[in-house]
């Protein structure tokens, strides 16, 4: 099984690629993307599986989007 140290570089790489892209895209596309993330988070929180919540919040963190409160 891979250790968390092995995954750290991948998470960093994804963040390095996606953060500038999110800042460079047009505001309309950015708003639609963020709306989709918010809807995904709402659906993840509606499930009983806490991993869903953690995963979607992880996406928010990678993309440097503020996670809304419950």
WOJO-V584849 format. One record per helix or strand of 2 or more residues. SS is the DSSP state (h for helix, s for strand). FROM is the first residue (numbers start at 1). TO is the last residue. If there is no record, write none. Layout:
BEGIN
ss=(SS | SS)
from=(FROM | FROM)
to=(TO | TO)
END
This chain:
BEGIN
ss=(h | h | h)
from=(4 | 27 | 50)
to=(24 | 46 | 62)
END
